């Protein structure tokens, strides 16, 4: 099963972020809680954690790209549902 990784709503009126770096390479095996991508906002730096276990199947934004709250960042494909 494919799971979407999106820019979380961090509150405080923040509407966009800057992709600092992907912390996991494409194709990496990830566990729940693994940090996938680092985002920078005008208020704070934050890492987006995986809510799913599986494989990082897609990275849909590049490093140094601006993203908006709710925007799709990547896809984690569940190992148990990959077939």
Secondary structure as the mmCIF struct_conf table of DSSP 4:
data_model
#
loop_
_struct_conf.conf_type_id
_struct_conf.id
_struct_conf.beg_label_comp_id
_struct_conf.beg_label_asym_id
_struct_conf.beg_label_seq_id
_struct_conf.end_label_comp_id
_struct_conf.end_label_asym_id
_struct_conf.end_label_seq_id
STRN STRN1 UNK A 2 UNK A 6
TURN_TY1_P TURN_TY1_P1 UNK A 12 UNK A 13
STRN STRN2 UNK A 16 UNK A 22
BEND BEND1 UNK A 23 UNK A 24
TURN_TY1_P TURN_TY1_P2 UNK A 26 UNK A 27
STRN STRN3 UNK A 29 UNK A 30
TURN_TY1_P TURN_TY1_P3 UNK A 32 UNK A 33
STRN STRN4 UNK A 35 UNK A 40
BEND BEND2 UNK A 42 UNK A 43
STRN STRN5 UNK A 45 UNK A 49
HELX_LH_PP_P HELX_LH_PP_P1 UNK A 50 UNK A 50
BEND BEND3 UNK A 51 UNK A 52
STRN STRN6 UNK A 54 UNK A 59
BEND BEND4 UNK A 61 UNK A 61
TURN_TY1_P TURN_TY1_P4 UNK A 63 UNK A 64
STRN STRN7 UNK A 66 UNK A 68
TURN_TY1_P TURN_TY1_P5 UNK A 69 UNK A 70
STRN STRN8 UNK A 72 UNK A 77
HELX_RH_3T_P HELX_RH_3T_P1 UNK A 79 UNK A 81
#
